[in-house]
Amino acid sequence: MLVIVVVQQQTEPLEFPAAKVTKENILKNEQFVDAKERKFTGASLAYITPWNNRGYDLAKWAANKFTHISPVWLQFKPQTADMAASCRIEGTHDIDRGWMADIRKNNSEIKFVPRILFDQWHVDELKQFLLSETWSQRCLNDLLNFLQRNQFDGAAVELWMQALSVGREAPGYLTELFNKWGEEFHERNMQLIVPVGAPLSNKMEMTGIFTPDMFKMMPNVDYVQVMTYDYHGTIGVAPYPWVENTIRLLVENVPERAKDLMIGLNHYGYLYNDQQMDPVQRERFLEKLKEKNARLEWDDIVKEHRLITSEGRIYYPSLTSVESRIKLAKAYDVGIAIWELGQGLNYFTQVL
């Protein structure tokens, strides 16, 4: 099914238009952290990874900018050695309670929702898990008890993309499972966030990974976080028209559920050339930006800045591209989820 590109939703004027973003300006100001109250009023989640200390610091300094923090600490692994199949929680050594306490001092209303990654599951195990109410319920009980014991406020459960390997029937099982899990999360006064893949391909065709009907079938899920930083193409990391069409597709017929959707915002970039497509984080981007012959340009089609270098072209977020997508989220009344804090420039906090 081909999705027609529609007229863009009118958004507010930008505080940081493309003309204001220059190589010199970035290098001069990128370390600035805006710790004031947030400008964006929708749900605002930041993923934090244990291998990126900058993310830990930024989350602490700019805690007021976020409603949710999702540390990428934990994995849910299958445990089938005994007669009673269950799930084993790993990664607990990464839990940093002191850091959590520091953030809560800066923002007492923030919710900690660690990502729970279904990791190292064979296809047969995933299928049995989805089919077995006993197995899934046992894992859910263990998870809820663990979250409560560790003073978390819920979880972002990453199972959707892994479970698609089971086959076409997987989405039906997943919507039923997550809707039921949402009920039980709410009984414990916790929130459930479900990350899903993008529903549109780079040709604006339905992928079948996630659909509006699936969104409707999970009313008990607090937030569906769509990975609009997972674009498979060579022009831009997350082209603006693709992001907007994704939002419109999911919420056009259920505007009352728009607030339950989070769009992914990339805080990383990619280097594209004829040989490769390499991820680019803050340090590498700044290093390339300092090169005398590097040229910074605005791509008005995808609404992203690109840096033309001797190695190739680098699409990396800028104040303009991040603000454009936040204004878009505001126009559609959806939330945002940043992957991941610390990979981007500190001064992106100005538009949050």
FIKOL-644672 format. One record per residue (C-alpha): x, y, z. Coordinates in Angstrom, 1 decimal. Layout:
N
NODE / X / Y / Z
...
! end
This chain:
352
NODE / 0.0 / 0.0 / 0.0
NODE / 1.4 / 3.4 / -1.0
NODE / 0.9 / 6.3 / 1.3
NODE / 0.4 / 9.6 / -0.5
NODE / 2.6 / 12.4 / 0.8
NODE / 0.3 / 15.1 / 2.0
NODE / 0.6 / 18.9 / 2.6
NODE / 2.8 / 19.5 / 5.6
NODE / 1.1 / 20.5 / 8.9
NODE / 1.6 / 24.1 / 9.7
NODE / 4.1 / 24.5 / 12.6
NODE / 5.3 / 27.4 / 14.6
NODE / 8.2 / 29.6 / 13.4
NODE / 11.7 / 28.3 / 14.3
NODE / 13.8 / 30.0 / 16.9
NODE / 16.9 / 28.4 / 15.2
NODE / 16.4 / 28.6 / 11.4
NODE / 19.0 / 27.0 / 9.2
NODE / 20.7 / 30.3 / 8.4
NODE / 21.6 / 30.7 / 12.1
NODE / 23.5 / 27.4 / 12.2
NODE / 27.1 / 27.7 / 11.0
NODE / 30.3 / 25.8 / 11.6
NODE / 31.6 / 28.6 / 13.8
NODE / 28.4 / 28.9 / 15.8
NODE / 28.3 / 25.2 / 16.5
NODE / 31.9 / 25.0 / 17.7
NODE / 31.5 / 28.0 / 19.9
NODE / 28.2 / 27.1 / 21.6
NODE / 27.7 / 23.3 / 21.4
NODE / 28.8 / 22.7 / 25.0
NODE / 26.1 / 24.9 / 26.5
NODE / 23.4 / 23.1 / 28.6
NODE / 20.0 / 24.7 / 29.0
NODE / 18.8 / 23.4 / 32.4
NODE / 15.7 / 25.6 / 32.6
NODE / 12.1 / 24.5 / 32.5
NODE / 11.1 / 22.6 / 29.3
NODE / 9.6 / 24.3 / 26.3
NODE / 8.0 / 21.2 / 24.8
NODE / 4.9 / 20.2 / 26.8
NODE / 4.3 / 16.7 / 25.5
NODE / 5.9 / 13.5 / 26.8
NODE / 9.6 / 13.7 / 26.5
NODE / 11.7 / 10.5 / 27.0
NODE / 15.5 / 10.1 / 26.8
NODE / 17.3 / 6.8 / 26.4
NODE / 20.6 / 6.5 / 28.4
NODE / 23.2 / 3.9 / 27.7
NODE / 25.8 / 2.6 / 30.2
NODE / 28.6 / 3.1 / 27.6
NODE / 28.0 / 6.9 / 27.2
NODE / 28.8 / 8.9 / 30.3
NODE / 27.8 / 12.1 / 28.6
NODE / 24.2 / 10.9 / 28.6
NODE / 24.3 / 10.3 / 32.4
NODE / 25.6 / 13.9 / 33.0
NODE / 23.1 / 15.5 / 30.6
NODE / 20.2 / 13.7 / 32.1
NODE / 21.2 / 15.0 / 35.5
NODE / 21.9 / 18.6 / 34.4
NODE / 18.9 / 18.9 / 32.2
NODE / 16.4 / 16.8 / 34.2
NODE / 13.7 / 19.4 / 33.9
NODE / 13.6 / 18.8 / 30.1
NODE / 12.2 / 15.2 / 30.4
NODE / 9.1 / 13.4 / 31.6
NODE / 10.8 / 10.0 / 31.3
NODE / 14.3 / 8.6 / 31.5
NODE / 14.9 / 5.1 / 30.1
NODE / 18.3 / 3.7 / 31.1
NODE / 19.4 / 0.9 / 28.7
NODE / 20.6 / -1.4 / 31.5
NODE / 18.4 / -4.6 / 31.5
NODE / 17.9 / -7.7 / 29.4
NODE / 15.1 / -10.3 / 29.6
NODE / 16.5 / -13.7 / 28.7
NODE / 14.7 / -17.0 / 28.3
NODE / 15.1 / -19.5 / 31.1
NODE / 14.0 / -22.9 / 30.1
NODE / 16.4 / -25.3 / 31.8
NODE / 13.8 / -26.3 / 34.4
NODE / 10.2 / -27.5 / 34.0
NODE / 8.7 / -24.0 / 34.5
NODE / 9.8 / -21.7 / 31.7
NODE / 10.4 / -18.1 / 32.9
NODE / 12.5 / -15.0 / 32.1
NODE / 15.9 / -14.1 / 33.6
NODE / 16.6 / -10.4 / 34.2
NODE / 20.3 / -9.5 / 33.5
NODE / 22.2 / -6.3 / 33.6
NODE / 21.3 / -5.4 / 37.2
NODE / 25.0 / -4.5 / 37.9
NODE / 24.5 / -1.4 / 35.8
NODE / 21.7 / 0.1 / 37.9
NODE / 23.0 / 3.4 / 39.4
NODE / 20.7 / 4.4 / 42.3
NODE / 22.8 / 7.4 / 43.2
NODE / 22.4 / 8.8 / 39.7
NODE / 18.7 / 8.2 / 39.9
NODE / 18.5 / 10.0 / 43.2
NODE / 20.4 / 13.0 / 41.8
NODE / 18.0 / 13.3 / 38.9
NODE / 15.0 / 13.0 / 41.1
NODE / 16.4 / 15.9 / 43.2
NODE / 16.4 / 18.0 / 40.1
NODE / 13.0 / 16.8 / 38.9
NODE / 10.8 / 15.1 / 41.4
NODE / 8.1 / 14.2 / 38.8
NODE / 10.4 / 12.4 / 36.4
NODE / 9.6 / 8.7 / 35.7
NODE / 12.3 / 6.1 / 35.4
NODE / 11.3 / 3.5 / 32.8
NODE / 14.3 / 1.2 / 32.1
NODE / 14.3 / -0.5 / 28.7
NODE / 13.8 / -4.2 / 29.0
NODE / 15.3 / -5.8 / 26.0
NODE / 14.2 / -9.4 / 25.0
NODE / 17.7 / -10.7 / 24.3
NODE / 19.0 / -14.1 / 23.0
NODE / 15.7 / -15.6 / 22.3
NODE / 15.5 / -18.2 / 19.5
NODE / 12.5 / -18.1 / 17.2
NODE / 10.9 / -21.2 / 18.7
NODE / 11.3 / -19.7 / 22.2
NODE / 9.6 / -16.5 / 21.2
NODE / 6.7 / -18.4 / 19.6
NODE / 6.2 / -20.5 / 22.7
NODE / 6.4 / -17.4 / 24.8
NODE / 3.7 / -15.6 / 22.8
NODE / 1.5 / -18.7 / 22.8
NODE / 1.9 / -19.6 / 26.4
NODE / -0.1 / -17.5 / 28.8
NODE / 1.6 / -19.2 / 31.7
NODE / 5.1 / -18.4 / 30.5
NODE / 4.3 / -14.7 / 29.7
NODE / 2.4 / -14.2 / 33.0
NODE / 5.3 / -15.7 / 35.0
NODE / 7.7 / -13.3 / 33.3
NODE / 5.3 / -10.3 / 33.8
NODE / 5.0 / -11.0 / 37.5
NODE / 8.8 / -11.3 / 37.9
NODE / 9.2 / -8.0 / 36.0
NODE / 6.6 / -6.1 / 37.9
NODE / 8.1 / -7.3 / 41.2
NODE / 11.6 / -6.3 / 40.1
NODE / 10.5 / -2.9 / 38.9
NODE / 8.6 / -2.2 / 42.2
NODE / 11.5 / -3.5 / 44.3
NODE / 13.9 / -1.1 / 42.5
NODE / 11.7 / 1.9 / 42.7
NODE / 11.1 / 2.2 / 38.9
NODE / 8.0 / 3.8 / 37.5
NODE / 7.4 / 1.3 / 34.7
NODE / 9.4 / 0.0 / 31.7
NODE / 10.0 / 0.3 / 28.0
NODE / 9.6 / -3.3 / 26.9
NODE / 11.5 / -4.0 / 23.6
NODE / 10.0 / -7.2 / 22.2
NODE / 8.1 / -6.1 / 19.1
NODE / 10.8 / -6.3 / 16.5
NODE / 12.3 / -9.5 / 17.8
NODE / 8.9 / -11.2 / 17.8
NODE / 8.3 / -10.4 / 14.2
NODE / 10.6 / -13.3 / 13.3
NODE / 7.9 / -15.6 / 14.5
NODE / 5.8 / -14.8 / 11.4
NODE / 2.7 / -12.9 / 10.3
NODE / 0.7 / -13.9 / 13.3
NODE / 3.1 / -12.2 / 15.7
NODE / 1.5 / -8.7 / 15.7
NODE / -1.9 / -10.2 / 16.8
NODE / -0.3 / -12.0 / 19.7
NODE / 1.8 / -8.9 / 20.6
NODE / -1.1 / -6.5 / 20.7
NODE / -3.1 / -8.9 / 23.0
NODE / -0.1 / -9.5 / 25.2
NODE / 0.9 / -5.8 / 25.6
NODE / -2.7 / -4.7 / 26.2
NODE / -3.0 / -7.2 / 29.0
NODE / 0.4 / -6.2 / 30.4
NODE / -0.7 / -2.6 / 30.4
NODE / -3.6 / -3.4 / 32.7
NODE / -1.3 / -5.1 / 35.2
NODE / 1.3 / -2.3 / 35.0
NODE / -1.5 / 0.1 / 35.9
NODE / -2.6 / -2.0 / 38.9
NODE / 0.9 / -1.4 / 40.2
NODE / 0.7 / 2.4 / 39.3
NODE / 3.4 / 1.9 / 36.6
NODE / 3.6 / 2.9 / 33.0
NODE / 4.2 / 0.6 / 30.0
NODE / 6.0 / 1.9 / 26.9
NODE / 6.3 / -0.3 / 23.8
NODE / 9.0 / 0.6 / 21.2
NODE / 8.0 / -0.5 / 17.6
NODE / 9.6 / -0.3 / 14.2
NODE / 8.6 / 2.4 / 11.6
NODE / 5.3 / 1.6 / 9.8
NODE / 6.5 / 3.2 / 6.5
NODE / 9.5 / 2.3 / 4.3
NODE / 11.7 / 4.9 / 2.6
NODE / 9.3 / 4.7 / -0.4
NODE / 6.4 / 5.6 / 1.9
NODE / 5.0 / 2.1 / 1.6
NODE / 3.4 / 0.3 / 4.5
NODE / 5.9 / -2.2 / 6.0
NODE / 3.4 / -4.2 / 8.0
NODE / 5.7 / -3.9 / 11.1
NODE / 3.2 / -1.6 / 12.8
NODE / -0.2 / -0.3 / 11.6
NODE / -2.9 / 2.1 / 12.8
NODE / -5.1 / -0.9 / 13.7
NODE / -2.4 / -2.3 / 16.0
NODE / -2.1 / 1.1 / 17.7
NODE / -5.9 / 1.1 / 18.3
NODE / -5.8 / -2.5 / 19.7
NODE / -3.5 / -1.5 / 22.6
NODE / -5.4 / 1.2 / 24.6
NODE / -3.8 / 0.0 / 27.9
NODE / -0.3 / 0.8 / 26.6
NODE / 0.7 / 4.2 / 27.9
NODE / 3.0 / 5.1 / 25.0
NODE / 3.9 / 3.5 / 21.7
NODE / 7.4 / 4.7 / 20.8
NODE / 7.9 / 4.5 / 17.0
NODE / 11.5 / 4.3 / 15.8
NODE / 11.5 / 7.2 / 13.4
NODE / 15.3 / 7.2 / 13.6
NODE / 15.4 / 3.9 / 11.7
NODE / 15.2 / 5.1 / 8.1
NODE / 16.7 / 2.8 / 5.5
NODE / 18.0 / 5.2 / 2.9
NODE / 21.0 / 7.4 / 2.0
NODE / 19.5 / 10.8 / 2.2
NODE / 19.1 / 12.0 / 5.8
NODE / 18.9 / 10.0 / 9.0
NODE / 15.1 / 10.7 / 9.5
NODE / 13.7 / 12.7 / 6.6
NODE / 11.0 / 15.2 / 7.8
NODE / 8.3 / 14.1 / 5.2
NODE / 8.8 / 10.4 / 6.3
NODE / 8.5 / 11.3 / 10.0
NODE / 5.4 / 13.5 / 9.3
NODE / 3.7 / 10.8 / 7.2
NODE / 4.4 / 8.2 / 10.0
NODE / 2.7 / 10.4 / 12.6
NODE / -0.2 / 11.2 / 10.3
NODE / -0.7 / 7.5 / 9.4
NODE / -1.0 / 6.5 / 13.0
NODE / -3.0 / 9.3 / 14.5
NODE / -5.2 / 10.7 / 11.7
NODE / -8.2 / 8.5 / 12.5
NODE / -7.6 / 8.4 / 16.3
NODE / -6.5 / 12.0 / 17.2
NODE / -7.5 / 11.3 / 20.8
NODE / -4.6 / 8.8 / 21.1
NODE / -2.0 / 11.2 / 19.6
NODE / -0.7 / 11.9 / 23.1
NODE / 0.0 / 8.1 / 23.5
NODE / 2.5 / 8.2 / 20.6
NODE / 6.2 / 9.1 / 20.9
NODE / 8.3 / 9.7 / 17.8
NODE / 11.9 / 8.8 / 17.9
NODE / 14.5 / 11.6 / 17.6
NODE / 18.0 / 10.7 / 16.6
NODE / 20.9 / 12.4 / 18.4
NODE / 23.4 / 10.7 / 16.1
NODE / 24.3 / 10.9 / 12.5
NODE / 25.6 / 8.9 / 9.6
NODE / 28.5 / 9.3 / 7.1
NODE / 27.5 / 8.3 / 3.6
NODE / 29.8 / 7.5 / 0.7
NODE / 30.1 / 5.0 / -2.1
NODE / 31.6 / 2.4 / 0.2
NODE / 29.9 / 2.6 / 3.5
NODE / 27.3 / 4.0 / 5.9
NODE / 29.0 / 4.7 / 9.2
NODE / 27.4 / 6.0 / 12.4
NODE / 28.6 / 9.4 / 13.6
NODE / 28.5 / 10.6 / 17.2
NODE / 29.4 / 13.9 / 18.7
NODE / 33.2 / 13.6 / 18.9
NODE / 33.6 / 12.5 / 15.3
NODE / 31.2 / 15.1 / 14.0
NODE / 33.0 / 17.9 / 15.8
NODE / 36.4 / 16.6 / 14.5
NODE / 35.1 / 16.7 / 10.9
NODE / 33.4 / 20.1 / 11.5
NODE / 36.8 / 21.6 / 12.3
NODE / 38.3 / 20.6 / 9.0
NODE / 39.0 / 23.7 / 6.9
NODE / 37.4 / 22.4 / 3.7
NODE / 34.3 / 20.9 / 5.3
NODE / 31.1 / 22.6 / 4.1
NODE / 27.9 / 22.7 / 6.2
NODE / 24.7 / 22.7 / 4.1
NODE / 21.0 / 22.6 / 4.8
NODE / 19.0 / 20.0 / 3.0
NODE / 15.5 / 21.5 / 2.7
NODE / 13.9 / 18.3 / 1.4
NODE / 14.8 / 16.1 / 4.5
NODE / 15.2 / 19.2 / 6.7
NODE / 18.5 / 18.1 / 8.1
NODE / 22.0 / 19.7 / 8.0
NODE / 24.7 / 17.8 / 6.1
NODE / 28.5 / 18.2 / 6.3
NODE / 30.3 / 17.7 / 3.1
NODE / 33.8 / 16.3 / 3.8
NODE / 36.6 / 14.5 / 2.0
NODE / 35.3 / 11.2 / 3.3
NODE / 31.7 / 11.8 / 2.2
NODE / 28.6 / 13.5 / 3.4
NODE / 27.6 / 13.5 / 7.1
NODE / 23.9 / 13.9 / 8.1
NODE / 24.0 / 14.9 / 11.7
NODE / 21.3 / 16.6 / 13.8
NODE / 21.4 / 20.4 / 14.3
NODE / 19.4 / 22.9 / 16.3
NODE / 17.3 / 23.4 / 13.2
NODE / 16.5 / 19.8 / 12.5
NODE / 15.8 / 18.9 / 16.1
NODE / 13.6 / 21.9 / 16.7
NODE / 11.7 / 21.2 / 13.4
NODE / 10.8 / 17.8 / 14.6
NODE / 9.8 / 19.0 / 18.0
NODE / 7.5 / 21.6 / 16.5
NODE / 6.1 / 18.8 / 14.3
NODE / 5.4 / 16.7 / 17.4
NODE / 3.7 / 19.7 / 19.0
NODE / 1.5 / 20.3 / 16.0
NODE / 0.3 / 16.7 / 16.1
NODE / 0.1 / 16.5 / 19.9
NODE / 2.5 / 13.6 / 20.1
NODE / 5.5 / 13.0 / 22.4
NODE / 9.2 / 12.5 / 21.6
NODE / 11.9 / 9.9 / 22.5
NODE / 15.6 / 10.6 / 22.1
NODE / 18.0 / 7.9 / 21.0
NODE / 20.2 / 8.6 / 22.8
NODE / 21.2 / 11.3 / 25.1
NODE / 24.9 / 12.2 / 25.0
NODE / 25.4 / 11.2 / 21.3
NODE / 24.2 / 14.7 / 20.3
NODE / 25.4 / 18.2 / 21.2
NODE / 24.7 / 19.6 / 24.6
NODE / 23.0 / 22.7 / 23.3
NODE / 20.2 / 20.7 / 21.8
NODE / 18.7 / 21.1 / 25.3
NODE / 17.7 / 24.6 / 24.2
NODE / 14.9 / 23.4 / 22.1
NODE / 13.6 / 20.7 / 24.5
! end
